[in-house]
Each structure stands twice: as structure tokens, then as C-alpha cells.
């Protein structure tokens, strides 16, 4: 009996040893994802923190970790020594980094046009005053007409027929701080183009001539935040009284609609500026793993679809349309009134000149 019990115990121990060896060998075959760190524009933070995105990168052996900064800061003041890729929200900032570091590689996996978040009563009021026209999305904000009102310092309560928003403040779009934020620089690109007779600003003479008018668009707002998340969250939470017109990326509005969490209420509208500019999210690799991140964001079908689910327009336009259709979100009409921003150097000179007026 004792001998039989000893044999049974020995067999159990042998099985246990075999199981431990097998599990240990299996564990040795599973490689931990390699960490790769980058610095990105803040509007992409939710995308990179999403568990589905984390899992998609992990399938390719990467654990992507990100810090956030303004696109201008990424190009000028952020210490890039600890990063393997940079991912600003604009091609001019990316081009500055490529030029300074003599890098030719770059990826633009997705983009987003500049838009304006507002409310149905404001849309109708602006239509009656010739500032909003058409029906692309919620309509188009005529930048030339808007600039006429902004230049003259027109207040909301001075608009003819205004019974819905008689506020005693200037009729201005709420932007971010032009000293820090990419969206503010894209706003400047749009406004300077129209103010310059529908031509990209390229000369010092044009800059000097337009700067007083362009500076007024920012300074007359008062305090401005340094990230587009700030004014957009104010728009969602505080409503029309605080933020009747908020400069945003299209992706921000679409992201909230795609979530279906009720944060975009029935009276909320998104206008496209006419003209508008595409904010081209451009990744510049600083290491081989950083290059892999750019490649995967551009070509991996799962990551492309996830980018569309956050409202970004990937290079695969069909993936973008499919996601919006599946979620019951109206697919925006094809935008055609699109301009290019000035060169990085020209934009920087104008932004620096405006920034000095804050001091």
C-alpha cells in the first residue's frame, strides 16, 4: 500500500515538473513589447491611450508611450533626445524638425480640416447676416464676411435681427493661444489668406500690412487656452453663453458623435470655414522603432480603422466613410475650398509678432 502511494506521489510530482518546464519554455517564447516613446499633439492623446490602439501595436511587438506638447513647442523648444518619434499636428512643424535634423522620412497617416463648433440658433443668426452659407455639414462660415465684422469690432448685440444671442461681446471665434497651439496657427493661415486677397502670404510687405488686423483677432478674445481641448470642452459643457463659436478640428466633433455618449446635443452644429485648411498630422521618426510606428499607423488596417473611429481622416477614405456610416454619423461632403498654409518660416514670423503683443 505504501509502495503504491509512493508511486502515485512520484507520478504527480513528475507531471508537475513537466508542466512547470513546459510553461517556462512557453514563457520564454513570448517577447515583451518593446517600448517606443514619442511626443505628440494633445488632440491625439485619447487615440494613443485607447486600449484597442495599445493592443494593435502590441501585436506588432511595440508598446507606444506618448507625451503631449503643442506643435510649435515640439518643433522649437521640446528636448527630443528622449523620443523615438515626433508627431505634431501640422506639416510645417514636421518640416522644420526634418530640416533641422536632416531627416527625409515622414508619414502622414491621417489629417483633419479646421472647423467651427457652434449652435443652431447661432447658425441661423449668421445666415441671416450673410456669414454662414450653404449646407456642407452644418453650413460654411464665409471667412471674408466674418473678417468684415471682426475688423469693425461688431458685437453680437449689434447684429441686425439678433434676438437669440444679444451678448455684449465681440463676434469672434474662440481660438487657442497662438504662441503654443497648432490650431491657432492654422486659423492664422486661413485668416491671412483671405485678408491677403485670397493669396498665401509670402512676403514681408504682406505680413507687415496684415499683422494689425490679424493680431486683433487674437487679442480681442482676452484669455486663450493652449490646447484645442480647452475651448471644445467649454463649448460642450458651458454651451452657447460662453462659447458661441469655437475653433476645433473636425476630428474632435466627429469623435464625440461616434462615441454616442450624448455630449454632442441635438442643437450643436459644426461649420466648415470657407476656405479651410487641413491639419496634416505628420510623424517624423527619430529611430527604427519610431519609423515602425509611422509605417503601422499608415498601413495597418486595424490602426487605420481605429483612427477613423476617433474622427480622423485616414488616407483610406473608404475606411473613414465606412466607420461613419456604421455609426450612423452623417458623412461630411467632400471639401473642395481648401488652401495650403504659408511656409513654416512665414507662419513663425507672424506668430512671433503676434505673440510679442501679449507681453
N, C-alpha and C positions, 0 to 999 in steps of 0.2 A: 504493500500500500504506500509506504513512504517512498519506495523507489519510483512508483508510478507518479506520485505527486511531484517528485523532483524532476522527472522527465517533462511533465506538463509545465512546471515553472520555467525550466530551461527553454522550452519551446516558446513560451510567452516572451521571455527576455530576448530570445533571438529575433522574433518578429519585431519587437520594439526597436532593437538595434538597427534592423534593416530599414524600418520606417524612418528612423532618425537620419540614417545615411542618405536615403532617397530624397527626403525633404531638404536636407542640407545641400545635396547636389543640385536640386531644382532651384534652390535659393541662389546658388552661385551663378545660375544661368540668367537670372533676372537683373538686368542692369538698372541702376537708379537713373532717372532722367538727369541729364546734365544741366546745371543752372546756367542761364544766359540772361544778363541784365541789360536793360535799356532804359532810356529816358524818353518820355512820350508827352504829347499834348494831353491836357486833362480830359478832353471830351472822349478819349479812347480808354480811359481808366476802367470804366464798367465793363467794357468788352474784354480786356485782358484779365480782369478779376472773375469773370464768369466761369463757373466750374466746367461747362461744356468746352470752352476755349482751352482751359487748362488741360483737360483730358485729351483734347485733339492734339495739342503739342506733345503731351506725354507719349502718345502713340508713336511719335517720331523721335522719342528719346530726349526731349527738351523740357525743361521747367523754366518758363519765361517769367522773369520778375521785372517789375517796372517802377520807376519813379516818375513824377509828373513835373512839368515846368512849362512856362509859356514858350511859344515857338521862337520868339525873339530872344528870350533868355537862353534857350538851347543853342541857338546859333552864335551867341556872343559871350555869355558870362558863365554858363554851366561848365564845371570841370568834367570833361568827357573821358578822363583817364580810366575811370572805373566802369565804363559802359562798353558793351559789345555791339550795340546799335543805337541809333537815334531815330526818332520817329515824330518829327514836327508835323504841324497841320498845314504847312504850305510849301510849295515847291521853291519859292525864293529863299526861304530859310534853309531848306535842304541844299540848295545850290551853293549857298555861302559855305556850309560845312564841307561839301565836296571840294570846293575850290581851295579852302584853307588847308585841308588835309590831303589834297591831291588824290581824291578818290573818284573813280569814274562810275563805280557800281551804285545802283539805286533802284528802288522798287516803289511803284505807286499802286498798291493793291486795291485802294478804294478812294473815293472822293465824295464831296458833299457841297452843294451850292449854298450860298448865303441866302437867308430868308428872313422874314419878319413875322414874329408871333403877335397876334392881336385878337380882337373880339368882333363878333358880328355887328354890334352897334357902331363900332369904330369904322369897320369896312364900309357900311352904308353911308356914314357921315363923310368919309373920304371920297367915296364915289360921287356923292352929291357935289363935292368941291373939286372934282377932276383929278384927285391924287391917286385914286385906285381905278383901274380899268380891267376889262377882260375877265376871263374865268379860268385861267390856268391855276390849278389848286384852288385857293380861296380868292384869287384875283392877282393882279400885278400892281405893285406900287411904282408909279411913274416917278422916277428919281428926279427928272428935270422939274416937274411940278412941285415935288416935295422941297427941292432946294429953293424954289421961289419963296415958299412960306418960311422956311428956316432962315433964309438970308434977311428977310424983313422982320424977323423976330415975332412972328404971329403966334398969339396964344390960342389955346384950344377954345376958350370962351369968345374969341373973336371970329371964329369960323361962321360964315352965314348959315343960318338954319340949324345951329347946334343946340339941340335940346337934350341930347343923350349924355354929353360929357363936357359940361361947361366949367372945366378946370382952369384956374388962373395960373397956368404954367405954359412954357413954350411948347409948341408942337414939334417935338424932337423924338427921334428913335433913341431908345436907351441902348448904349453900347457898353463894351468893356473898356478898360484903361488902354489907350493907345501905346503907352510905354511898355506894356507887358504882353498883351494878348494878340493872337493871330487874327481873331475875328474882327477886332478893331482895325487892324491893318488892311484886311480885305474890304471893310467898309470904306476906308480911306481910298482904296483903289477904285471902287465904284464911284464914289462921290467926285473924286478928282477927274475921272474920265469924263463924266457928264459936264462938270464945271468947266472943263477944258475944251468944250465944243465937240464932245464925243470923240476924243482922241486921247490915247495913252500919254500921260505926262512923261516927257523925256528930256526936257531942257531946264536949265537953271532959271531962265526967264519965266517959264510957265510955273515952276514951283513958287517963286517969289510972288508972282501975281496972284496965285490961288491960295496961298497959305493963310491970309487973314480970314477968308471965308471958311476954309476947311477947319481951321483951329476953333472957330466959333461953334462948329457942330459938336465939338467935344466939350469945350469949357462951359458952354451954356447948360450942359446937363448937370453940372455940380459933381458930386461924388460918383465915381465909377468903379466897378469891381474888376479884378484882374483875370477872371475866368468867365467864359460864357455860361457856365453852370449857375453863376450867381444871378444874373438878370433873368435867366429862364426859370429858375426856381421861384424867384419873386413873382414872375408872371403867373406861374401855376398856382402859387399859394395865396398871394395878395390880391390878384385879379386886376381889373381894369383901372381901379383908382390909383394904384401905384405905378403900374407898367402898362400903359395902353399900347405901346409899340416896343417890342424887344427884338434886338438883332440876335439871330440864332443861326446855327447850322440846320439845314433841312433834317439831318440825321437825328437831331435832338427831338424834334417834334414827331417824326416817324417812329422813333424808338418808343416813345410813350404811347403812341397809338397801337403799336404792335404788342406792347405789354398787355394792353386791355385792362389796365388797373383803374381806369376811371379818372386818372389825373388830367387827361385832356377832356374837358367838359364839352357838351354839345354846342355852346356858344363860342368856343375857341376856334380861331382860324389861322392859317398860315398863308402869308403873301410871299410871292417871289418878287424881288426887286427887278425892275426893268431899266437898265440891264442888270445882270447878276454876274457873279464870278464864282468859279468852282474852287473850293479849298481842296487842293490835291495833297492828300496825306502821303508823304514821301518818306520811306525808310532808307536810311543810309547805313550800310553795315560797316562795323569797325573791326570785325573778326570773322573767321569762318562760320562760327555758330550764329553770329548776327546775320550773316548772309543767308543761312538756312532759314532763319525766322522770316526774312523778306521773301524768299522763294516759296515757303509754305503758305504765307498769307496771300500770295498772288495765285498759286496753282492748286492748293489742296481744296477739293470740292467741299469738304466739311467746314473748313475755316471760311471759305468764300460765302457759303450759305449763312454761317453764323454772323459774318459781317453785315450781310443784308438784313438779318433779324435785328440788328442794332440800328437799322436805318441808313447805313452807309451804302453808297452806290459802288458795288464792285465792278471790275472790268467785264465780268459776265453779266450783261444787262438782263438776260433772261432769268438768272437766279434772283435778281432784285425784284423783277415783276412777279415771279412765282411766289416768293415769300409774301409780298404784299397782298396778292390775290388770295392766297391760302388763309391769311389772317383777316380778310375782309376789309383791308385798308385800301382806299382808292389809290390807284397807281397814278402818280403825277404825270401830266402830259410831258412830252419831250420838250425840253427847254432849248430855245434857239438864240435868244438875246443874251449871249454870253461873251464876256470880254476877258482879256488877259491882264493880270496886274502889271504895274511898272516893273522895271528891273529891281533887283534887291537893293542896289546902291541908291537908286532914286527914292524908293519907298522908305529906306532907312533915313535918308536926309530929311524927308518930310516928317517922318515920325519923330526924329530927334528935335526938329524945330518946334513941333507941337508940344513935345514933352517938356521943353525948356519953359514954356509958358505956364506950366503947373507950379513952377518954383517961385 
